[in-house]
């Protein structure tokens, strides 16, 4: 039976995220979710620098398989490839992000997250992030991978200094299942 309730991209505030959601929708066709093989990097070259692809290993356990260059750079050079979310990210950030992966897997629907990273002084926003989590499934029932597109918004001129994720505090602004 086809899945008939496509998520809406009307309220996504970023054109890259709207493009990613529209691509995911096209690739899933009549299925609930596209398969990994349906995602062709050649078709989304402008999104690749902002992509993460994570294997679903178990509940709360997500291992990065692909990570875009901009994602690593904008996370202060963190190395993601081959690592679990809780290994690659500082604990306060991982503790905020893992439940979003869990929601995407549980709901089998895209999830939008908007958050800030407060600088070490805890008063200044160092980064403002908008993220789209897109489920992928080989059998159209169980989520096997999550395709993540993350866009950063620089909030102030001082935020262009090197970003130290270990010295920031993660603050969720909103999370929505689409």
C-alpha positions, 0 to 999 in steps of 0.5 A: 500500500503506498504511503500517501502523506508526503511531508510538507516543505513549506515551513522549512526556512532554508532552501537547501533543506527544502531541496533535500526534502523534495529530492527525498520525496521524489526518490521515495516515490510510492514508498514510505522511504527511499532506499540507500541505492536510490540516493545518487550523489551525482544528482545532489552535488550542491548538498554533498558538502552538508551531508552526513549519512549514518548507519542505524546500528541499534536504538540510540546507536548511529555510525557515520558512513559519509560526512561532507567537508563543510560539516566537518569544517563547520564543526571545528574539524571534528572527524566523524567518519566511521565513528558513532554519534556519541564518540564523534560529538561532545557529550552535551551535543550528542545527548541532544542529537541522538534523540532526533535520530531516534525520532526519525527512526521511530516515526520513519519520517523526516525530522527538522531540528533547529538549534544553537551552539552557545559560545564558551561564555554561554551568552553569545550564539556561536552558531545557529544550525538547521538540520534535516534528518531523512530516513532510508529503508531497504524494506520500506519498514525498518530505517537502516540509514539516516541521511542528514543535511545540516546548514549553519547560519552565522549569527554574529561576526565573532562566530567566524572564528574557529568553532570549538564544539567542545567549548559550546553548549547545545540548545534545541530551538525546535524539533518537528516530525514532518 
